[in-house]
Amino acid sequence: MSAVRGYAVIDTETTGILTGWHHRIAEIAVVHVDPDGQITDEWWTLVNPDRDLGPQAVHGIRAADARRAPRFEQLAGDIIDRLRGRVVVAHNWSFDAMHLRAEFARLAIDTPFEQQAGLCTMQAAGRARLGARRSLIDCCAAAGLQPRSWHTARDDAMAAADLLGFLLHHAPAAVAVTAAHLASTTWSWPILPTGTVAPVRRTAVGEVEPHFLARLVERMPRDGEPAVDAYFAMLEDALLDRQISATEGDMLVELAHDLGLHKNEAVALHLSYLRDLARQAWADQVITENERDDLLTVATLLGLDPAVVESILGDERDAAAASQSSVPVAKAGGLQLRPGDKVVLTGSMRRGREEIVAQAASVGIRVTGAVSRQTRVVAAADPDSLSGKAKKARELGVPVVSEAAFLRVLDQLTGYVPDVASDLGELFGRPGRQGGSGELSYTIL
């Protein structure tokens, strides 16, 4: 049998298990190993899957990172270049092969990645009787190899490469190259552009993204009076769940640039916004600890000195009381929900979806499957979600809030069981219809 030029060890992190359910690759790594088992090169990048990221608790990929990553079609040439002429290797090869076939099939590119085409280190470890378990972690531990940051494509590929090197030296028969392996090395891949996009890596653990204000230049050319209301409207949506996601920060920076706002003006607008919140907090002539904490949170998110909160509260102490709504309202941060509101869920929620739908329905809130201009909010497992629902919400200007913020409000509402019929009638200002019993009745659409 002809000599092996080398190996390409592959690992992918995906949005889910089944390609038939439109799950996609969200991170990929290719590590080169020479015939002696030495690592000679490594390459990895996040991939924008153009959909929700799925089990983020497992793979740990942040939507804020993935949305900036290149799409698979932009990376196809780089991937092919790193696989061409090499025996492909993966731990649980059938899984990675399935997702690679699906991604290339979307580009109408045939691949050699059938079941027997790749060398599977999971199966090889079994043949070598390297422990009784199948996971990459257990196989590497049985071989005495160093632990890595598991469930990242780069570290899992490096670990599989280490395992391959161990097997080449200690159990070569278990990783013997077959005719099917060699056939894949002669596959006629198309010639595609390479190096057109830069790899995008995960944000390091503990690394804090710069505040969006830091990305506003100190001075910009002016073109008339800035549209302050437009900035306030976007700012209010961004602050609904009392966190400013990377997506929302980018949108605020882009809007500030479009409006001709420089950094100092943005800070002034933030102070004005905080003052409006303080005025609302004083409407009942009482400032609770929760309200004070909320103002401090907003001040921090807006890059303001928290000490300014006490000063503003003092200024607004005598503000006129605002009228109270007769409709029960639950509030967490800036997010309010009322009976009759429509909400949409997206992503893998920590609480069961059926439970959320039932809880919302019990207080007259509808969970719908599609986003429209009538949607109050989209509650996302990750507020930087790349799902179609999140994209549609941003197109329509519907706020995307975190699951945690939405559930806090929902929990508040379910502690108070309203008379949904009469409350909805008051909310929409339409009279009830006289029923046979003489009582008012309403239809919840």
N, C-alpha and C positions, 0 to 999 in steps of 0.2 A: 504494500500500500504506500502511496506517495507521502512525502513528508508534509507535516502541517506547518503552514507559514506562521500561524499564531491563532490566538483565540480572541473573540470579542464577547466579553461578559456583560450581559444586559440586565437591568432591573427597571421596572416601571412602577410608579404609584398611580392609582387610577381613582376615578370618582365612584366606582362600584365594581361588582364582580362580572356582570354579564354584559357583553357587547350588544346582545340583542335588545337590551333595555337602554341602548344609546349611552352606555357609560364610556368614558373617554380617558385617555392618558393625560395625567396632570403633571407628571415629572418623569424624566427618563435619564438614565446614565449608561454610558458604554465605557468599559474599562478594557484596555488591551493587555493581554498576557502573552509572553513569548513561549515557544515550545518547551522551555525549561521551567515554566511556572512563575516567572518573574513579571511583576507588573511594570509595563513600559509607558503607559499613557492612561489618562482618565479624562472624561468629558461628561458634563451633566448640565441639565437645565430644567427649570420649570416649564410647563407647557400650558398655554391658555386653553382650557377645554371647551370654552364657549358655552358653559352650562354650570349648574350648581356643583360644588365640589364634593358633595356626598359626605362620607364619614370622616370629617376633619379631626375628630378626636383620635382616629387611628393614624392617619398619615401626617397630620399636623400642618398641612399647607394652608396658608392664609389667602383668602380671596384678594386681599390688598396686594399680595405678591403675584398671584397667578394672573390677575387681570393685566399686569404689565409685561407678562411673558409672551414670547412669540407663539403663534399657533403651529400645529403639527406640520401643516403644509409648508410653512416657512422654514421648518427644520429638516424636512425630508431629505434634502441633499446632503446635509451634514451627517445625518444618521446613516444613510446609505454609504457614504464615504468611509465611515468607521466600521461598517459591517462587511464591505466588499472584500472577498478573497479570504475571509477568516471563518473558522468554525465558531458558530454562535453557541453561547453557554448562558444558562440561567438557572437559578434555584426555583424549581417548579416551572420548568420550561413551558409546559402547556398553557399556563396562565398568561405569561408574557407573549407567547406566540399568538394566542388568540387576539390579544389587544393590538399587537403590531399588524397582524393581518387585517383587522378591521380598520385601523387608521390608514394603512396604505390603500385598502380597497376604496376608501372614500376619495382617494386621489386617482382611482382607476389604475393603480400600479399592482401588478402581480408580485407575489413573494414566494420564496421557497419554504416558508415557515410552517411546515406540516409537523405532525407529532414526532416523527422520527428524525427531523432535520436538525434538531438542536441537541446539545449535550446537557442533560439535566443533572446538576450536582445533588439534588435531593435524591434522585434514583441512584446515582453513583455512590452516595454515602450509605445507602441501604445495602448496595452490593458489597461494599467494603465493610459492612457490619460496624459502622461508626455510630454506635449508640442506637437506642430503640426509638427515638423520636425523629420527626421529619422536618421540623422548622429549621430555618437558617440559624437561628440563635442557638438551638440545641446541638446542631451538627457542628457549628464552629466551637462551641464549648467542649464537645467530645473530642475535637481535634486539638484542643488546647490553644486555640487562636484568640487574639485579643478581641474584647467586646467593642462594639461600635454604636453609633447613634441609630438604632434600628428604626425601620420604616421611613427612611429617607432613601431615595433612589441611589444617591452617590454612595452612602455608607453600606447599603445592602449589596450593591454591585461590587464594592471593594471587598466586602466580607466573602461574597461568592467567589471572587477572584482568589482570595487567600485560601479558601477551601479547595478550589481547583488546584492551586499550587501544592497544597498538602497531599491531595490524592495522587497527583502526578508523581510525587516522590515516594509515597508510602503505599499506595494501592493503584499502580498504573493500569492494571487490568480493568479496574472499575470505571476508568475514564478513557478506555480505548476508543479511538476514532473509528467510526463505521463508514461504509460506503455512502450511506445517506447523509452523514455529516459532511463528507468531502464533496458530495454533489451540490450542496448548498454554497460551497465556496466558489463554484464556477458559475453561479447564477448570473444571468445577463441583466444586471440592473440598468435602469435608464440613467443617463447623465443629467444631473440636476445641478443648479447653482449651489455653491457652498459659501459659507461665511457671510451671508447677506444680513443675518441678524445676530446679535450678541446673546449669549446665554444669560438667563436671569436666574439668580439664586435666591434661596429663602433668606428672609431677614433673620439675622442671628438672634438667638434667644437673648432677651434682655436689651437688645438694641431698640432704642426709641426713635420713631420717625419724627423728623423735625416738625414743629408746629407749623400749620399751614401759613401763618403770618410770616414765618421766616423766609418763605418763598416769594413774598411780595417785595419788590424793589422799593428802596426808599423814595425815589422820585421817578415819575413817569410823565410822558407828554400828556397834556390835558386837552380834552376836546369837548368843551361845554360843561354843563353841570352834571355830575354823576347821578344816575337813576337810583337814589337811595332806597326807594321802596323795593326795587327788584332785588337788591342785595339783602335787605331785611327779610324778604319773603323766603329766599333760599336759606338764609341763616336760621330762620325759625324752623324750617323743615329739618335742617341738619341737626338741630338741638332737641328735637322732639324726644329722643330716647336718652338725652343727656350724655351723648358721646358723639364725637365727630370722627367718622370713619375716614380712611385714606381716600376713598372715592369722593366723599363729601368735601374733604379738604381740597382735593384737586379741583372740584367743581367751583368752590368758593374762590380759589386763586384765579381760575380762568375767568370767572365772572368779574372779579375785581379788575383784572387786566382789561377786559372788554369795556368796563365802565370808566376806565381811566383813573381808578383809585390807586393812590400810593399807600404805603404802609401806615403813615401817620393818620391819614383819613380813615383807613379801616379801623384803627384803634379808637378813633373818636366815635365811629358808628357803633363799635362794640360797647363803649361806655354808655351811649345813648340807649342801646338795646337793654343793657343791664338795669338802667334807671327805669325803663318801662316795666321790667319785671318786678322791681322793688315797689313801684307804684301799685301794681296789681296785688302784690303780697300784703300791702297795707290796707287794701280795700275794706277788710273787716276790722280794722283798727288793732289787729293783733298780728305779731310776727311769731310764728311757731319755730321750734328748732328745725323741723323738717324744711320749712321755707327758707330759713337762714342757710341751712346746709345746701339747699338747691341753688341759691344765689352764689354761694361760694364755689360750687361745682361749675356753674356757667362761667363765672369769672375766670376760673382756671382754664377751662376749655377755650376761652376767647383770648388767652394770653395776657390777662389783666392781673394786677397785684391783688390778691384776695383781700388785702387791707382796705381796698376801696369800697368793699361791700358795706362796711359799717358807716363809712362817710355818706354813701348814697342812701342807706336806710335812714340815717338821721335827717337828711334833706327831705325825704319823702314821708316822714312820720305823720305829717298832718294832711296827707293826700285825702281827697274826698273818697268816701266809701262807694264801692261799686255795687250795683244791684245784683242780687243773687238769683240764679236760674232756678225755676221750679222743677226742672227735669234733673233727676239724679245724675251726677257726673263723677266718674272716677278719674284720678289724675296721678301720674308719676312723672316728675320732671315737667316737661312741656306737653306731654302726650295726654289727651283727654279722649275718653270714649263715652258715648251716650247710647241708650237703647235706640235701635234703628240704624246704627252705623254698619257699614260693610267693610270687612277686612279680608285680606288674602294672606295665606301662609306659604312660605317657600323654604326648602331645605329640610334636612333631617333634624327635626325638633327633639329636644331632650324629653319633653312630655309627649305622650301619645297623641297623635293627631285627632283620633276619635274623641278622646277625652277633652281636648281643647274645643272641638266643634260643639260637643254637648254642653260644656260649661258656658261657652259664648251664647248658645241658643237659649239657655236658661234665663238670660237677662236681656234677650231681644237683640243680640248682636249677630249678624249673619256672617258666616265664613263662606266666601264664594271662591270659585275656582279660577276666575279670570279677573284681570285688572282692568278697571275702567275709570273714567273721570269721577265716578261716584264713589270709588273706593276711598275709605278714610285713611288707612295705612296698609302697607305690606309688612308683615312681621316675618323677619328672616332669621334663620339659624345663625347666619353670618351677615351683618349689615352691608358687607362689601360683595354680597352674592352676585354671581355671574348668570343666575338663572334667567330664563325668558321672562318670568313674572317680574323680577327685579328690574330688568332692562325696560320692560313696558312701563313700569311705575316711574322710572326716571324720565322716560320720554314724555309722560303725561303730567309730570310734576307731582306725583303721589309720593309722600314720604316713605322711605324704607327704614324701619326701626328694628332694633334687636329683639330677639325672642324674649329675653329677660325683662325688658321694659314693658313689652306688650302683656306678658303674663302677670306682672305686678299690678297693672291696671285692671286686668280681667279678674284677678283674685279680689281686688277691692270691690269691684262691682258685684261679684257673686256673694259677697258678704251682705249685700243689700238686695233683696228680691223686690223689684219694682212692679207696680201694676202696669205691665207693658202696654196694654191696650190704651189706657188713658194717657200714659206718658207719651206714646207715639203720636196720639192725636194732638196733644199740646205742642209736641216738637214740630210737627208738620203743619199745624194751624188749620187742620181740616175737621169739620164736625163729624161726630159719630153718626152711624146709621141706626135708626130706631129699630130694635129687634122686637121679637114677639113678646119678650118678657118685660119690655119697657126699658131695658138697660142698653147703654151704649156699647157697640161692638165695633172692632176694627179688624181689618184684614192685613196681616203682615206679609208684604209682598216679597 
